[in-house]
Amino acid sequence: MVLVSSHGEKNGANEEAVVDFRGNPVDKSKTGGWLAAGLILGTELSERICVMGISMNLVTYLVGDLHLPSAKSATIVTNFMGTLNLLGLLGGFLADAKLGRYLTVAIFASITAVGVTLLTLAASIPSMIPPPCSDYRRQHHECIVANGRQLAMLYAALYTIALGGGGIKSNVSGFGSDQFDSSDPKEEKAMVFFFNRFYFAISIGSLFAVIVLVYVQDNVGRGWGYGISAGTMGIAVAVLLCGTRWYRFKKPQGSPLTVIWRVLLLAWKKRTQPYPSHPSLLNEYHNAKVPHTERFK
């Protein structure tokens, strides 16, 4: 009877954790499923178009338009992509600890749209680009390199995109899977197809960026290429927000990073306390899953 009761309480807690946009228990016939998941897929598709459309041809822009050295241009691109992936930790932490996946995706998608818009302006406003460089000047290394103001706008745009992209990347797949109930065999099967389509959307977005956007940037203009990315992300944010009433929301359950930080903080605070005379006096000694050792106390 205890096992049954505990199982019932657990299920009840899970049911309570999934709510609609008003905070009420979800009605499966009106929320979640493929309609909600499809709207969420648009955000990931747009994120891929933006990031790939920018990173694939960014070195050419830095060298050809801003006249930066090749080594520095490659470093800028590497730092941009590395920061984008590292900031995924921040996005995941905020979603798990405080904001939830919906708010995190919506906020960071909006940040990405702002960043791509800044990059579009940086590539379109004449004062943000050094004067064109003739072949003679290029051969004699006399080209005018981008000044501090122009580079500041470039960095502001790139790292705003990195911040937004990191928050999207770490949460959008989880938010999509939240639209399906894994305890329902029919919805569990639909969840598997969702992840198939999720990675298909990543591939399609990358393919579009590499083929179409790179061509537009090289043959029509950088401003047009980046502008298409900005418009795509703006539309994705609008679509995401319009689908709010159809989503299922899971309340934040806390982040593992918070637990790790607390352990490290308490270990540092108690570093001067005397060690117990016997290991059995340690907290959780008898319930520990890992046997006690004298090493690394």
N, C-alpha and C positions, 0 to 999 in steps of 0.2 A: 504493500500500500504506500509505503514511503517513496518507492521508486516511481510509482504511477503519479503520485502527487508532485514529486520533483519535476517529472517530465512535463506535467501539465503546466506548472509554474514557468518552466523554461519556454514552452511554446507560447504561453501568454505574454511573456516578456518580449519574445520575438515579434509577436503580432502587434504589440503596443509600439515597438520601435519603428514600424513601417506605417507611415501616415500619408495623407494627401496634403495638398498645399494649404488647407485650412487647419491642419493639425489633427484631423479626425482619422480614425481607422480607415484603411483603404477599402474601396469598393472595386474588386478586381474586374468587374464588367465595365468600369468607367475609367480606370487608371492603368498605367503600365502597359505591357505588351509591346507589340511591334510598332504601333503608332508613336508611342513615347520614345522607344529606342531608336526609331528611324530619325526623329528630330535631333536626338543626341548625336547620332552618327554624323550629321552635317557639321557639327563643331569640329570633330576630329578630321574630317575631310578638308575643311578650311584651314585647320592648323597645319596639315601636311602641305597644302598648296602654298601657304605663306612661308613656312620655314624652308622647304625645299626650293621654292621659287627664288628665295633670297640667297640661301647659302650656296647653291650650285653655281651661281654666276657672280658671286660677290667679289672674288679676287679680281676678275676682269674689270669690274666697276672701280675698285680701289686703285688698280694700276693704270687703267686706261683713262678714267675720268678725273680721279683725284691725284694721279701722278705719284702715288706712294710706291716705295720700293717693293719688289716682289716678296722679299722675306718678311717685311712688316705686314704686308697685306695678308699673307698666309697666317701669320700670328694672330691678326685680328679675327680672321674667320675661325681659327681653332679655339680662341678664347671665347668667342661668341657661342659656338656649339657646345663647348664644355660647360659654360655657365648655364646654358639652357637646360642641359641634362642634370646638373647639380641642383638647380632651383626646383626640380621636381620633388626633392625632399621637403622643401618648404611648403609647396602646394599640398603634398600628402599630409604633412603635419597639421596644417591649418584645417584641412577637411576633417581629419580624424579627431582633432582636439576641440574645435570650436565651430567652424562654419558649416560643416556638412558638404557633401559633394556638389550639390546643386549650386549653392551660393559661390563656392570656390570656382567651379567651372565658369559660371556667369561672370564673375568679377575678373578672372584672369583672361577670359576670352575678350572682354572689353578692353583690358590692358593691351592685349595683343593687337587689337584693331587700332588703338591709339598709336602704338609703336610703329606699325606698318604705315599709318598715315604720316607720321613724322618722317619716316624714310622716304616716302613718296615726295613730300615737300622738299627734303634735302636733295633729292635727285632732280627736282623740277625747277626750283627757284634759282635763277642765274647766279645770284650772289653767294649761293651755297656751293658752287662748283668753280674750281680754278679755270682760268682762260684755256681755250684749246691749245694743244701743243703740236707744232708742226713737226714733220719728219726730221728736219735739220736740227731743231732744238732737242728732239728726243735722242738723236744720235749723239749729241754733245752734252747731254745731261743738263740742259738749261731750262727744262720745263718748270713751271711754277707749281710747287707742291701745295696741297690743301693746307690752309692756315688753321690756327687753333680754334677759331669760331666754327669753321666748317667741320672740323673733326669732332668738336664737342657735340654738334647736332647729330652727326653720324653715330657717335657712341651712345648718345641718349636714345636714339631710335633703336639701335641694335639691342641694347640691354633692356629696354622696355619690352621688346619682342621676346627676349630670352626669359624675362620674368613671367610674362603672360603664357608663353609656350610651355614653360616648366609646370605651371599650375594646371594647364589643360592636360598635358601628357600624363600626369600622375593620377588623374581623377576621372577622366571621361569614360574610360572602359568600365571602371567600377560603378559609375553612375548609370551606365547603360545596363549593366547586369542587375542593378537594383530594381529594374522594371520587370523582372521575372521572379517568380517564387520557385526556388529550387526544391521545395517539398511537394510541388505539383508536377507529376511526370510530364504532362503536356507542356507546361511552361519551362521545365528544365530542358526539354528537347529544343524548345524555341531559343533558350539561352545559348545553347551550343551553336545554333545557326547564327545568332547575333554575333558571336565572336568570329565566326567565319567571315561574315560581312564586314565586321569591324576592320579586320586585317585587309580585306579586299578594298575597303575605302582608303586605307593607308596607301596601298599600292596604286590605286587610281589617282589619288591626289598627287603622289610623287611623280607618276607618269605624266600627268597634265602639266605639272610644274616644269619638269625637265624638257618636255617637247614644246609646249605652247608658250609658257611664260619666258623661257630662255630665248626663244625665237623673237618674241615681242620686245624683250629688253634689248637684244642685239640689233634688230632691224627697224623697229618702230620708235622706241625710246624707253629709257629707264623709268621715267615717270609713269608711262602707260603700264609697263610691266608690274611695277610696285603698286600702282593704283588699282589694278585688277585684283591683286592680293588683298589690299585694304578693303575694297568693296565686297569681296567674297567673305572676309571675316566679319564685316559689319552685318551682312545678310545672315550669317550663321548665328550671330548674337541675337538678332531680332527673332529668328525662327526658334532659337532655344527659349527665349523669354515668352514667346507666344504659346509654347506648349506647356507652360507651368501647370495649368489645371489638370493635365493628363499624367503628370509624373507621380511616381511613388518615391517617398523620401524616407531615408533611414537616418535616425538621429545620431549625432556623433557619439561614439563610444569611448573616446580617449585614444591617444596616440602612444604606441610603444616607445617612441622617443622620449615622451614625458617620464615614463618609468625608468628608462636608462639614465636620464638626467638626474632624477631623484636619487637613484642608487649611487651615482658618482658623487653627487653633492653630499649625501650623508656619509659616504665613505671618507670624504675629505674632512668633513666636520669632526668625525669621530676618530681621526687618525692618531690622536694623542691618548686615547683611552687605553687602559691596560687590557691585554689579551686575556680571555678567560683561562682559568687554571686547567680546564679540561674541555675538549671540543664539544662535549655533550651539553655544555652550558650555552652554546651558540643558539641563536634563534633559528628555528626550522631545521635543526640538526637531525631530528628523528624523521622528518618528512622530506628530507632532501632527496632529489632524484639522482644527484651526482654524489658519489662517496666522498667523504671528507679526506683531505690530504694536507700534509704539513707545508706543502709548497704554496706560494702565492697567497699568503694569508689575507 
